[in-house]
Amino acid sequence: MAAASNVEKETPADSKSWTLRLRQAIDRHLPMDHLLPDRQPYYVGSWVYVFGVVTIAALVWVVISGVALSFMGPQWWHYSRLGRFVNSLHFWSVQLFFIFMVLHLWGQYFMAGWRHGRAATWMIGVVIFAVSILTAFTGYLSQQNFDAQFIAVNAKDAMNSAGVGAFFNVLNFGQMYGLHVMLLPIGVTILVVLHIVMVRTRGVVKPIDPEGSSRSHGEASDFVGTKGGAQP
C-alpha cells in the first residue's frame, strides 16, 4: 500500500507520462457512456439506422466467408460442393451489404445526416461506399473463371485510358487477389469501425423538424424510457 501511494504521489495530474496523457485523451474523447449507452433517443428506431445495422451484419458474413475462401483457394470454391456453397454465401452477403448500405446512405442523405457537426461521420460513410465498390470489383476479377476474364479484358482499356493501368493491372490475378483479400477489406473494416465509433460518440442526427421547434438535440424527452419521453 505504501509503495502504491508513493507511485500516486510521483504521478501528478500534469505528468509527462505519455500513457497517462493517452488514457486521459481516450476518456475525454471516447467516454464509455457514449460508446456503450444504456438508453437511446426514440428516433434511433428509424429504419434508416436498421439498414445500417443490417449492412454491418452482412459485412460480418462477407468477412467470414471470404476468409474461408481465401484459405481454401479457387479449386475448392469451383469444384467442391461446400466450396460452392461458401462462395454463394460470400456473393449474396456482398449483395445484401451493398443493398442496405445504399439504402442507409440514401436515408442519411435525405435526412441531412451531416448536420450538427456530423459531416466527418457522413463523409466516412461515403468513403466506405467508394472503397467497397473497388473491393467488389477486385472480387469479380478474382473469381478465376470466364466471367472474371471477360471483366478484366474489358476493364483494362478503361484503366489504361484513365492512366492507372500501369499501377492497377486488372489482368494481374496476383495483384487483384492480394488487394481483394488483404488491403481493401482491412481498409473497409477500419473505416466501418471508425464510423461506428463516431456515431456512438456524437450520437445519431435528430430528424428534421418541419415545425421548426427550438427543442435542443438530445434532451431528456428525446430518449426512450424517460419520464414524459416520446416513444418510438
Secondary structure as GFF3:
##gff-version 3
##sequence-region A 1 232
A	DSSP	alpha_helix	2	10	.	.	.	ID=ss1
A	DSSP	alpha_helix	18	29	.	.	.	ID=ss2
A	DSSP	alpha_helix	32	35	.	.	.	ID=ss3
A	DSSP	three_ten_helix	42	45	.	.	.	ID=ss4
A	DSSP	alpha_helix	47	72	.	.	.	ID=ss5
A	DSSP	alpha_helix	74	79	.	.	.	ID=ss6
A	DSSP	alpha_helix	81	110	.	.	.	ID=ss7
A	DSSP	alpha_helix	119	141	.	.	.	ID=ss8
A	DSSP	alpha_helix	146	161	.	.	.	ID=ss9
A	DSSP	alpha_helix	173	178	.	.	.	ID=ss10
A	DSSP	pi_helix	179	183	.	.	.	ID=ss11
A	DSSP	alpha_helix	184	202	.	.	.	ID=ss12
A	DSSP	three_ten_helix	220	222	.	.	.	ID=ss13
###
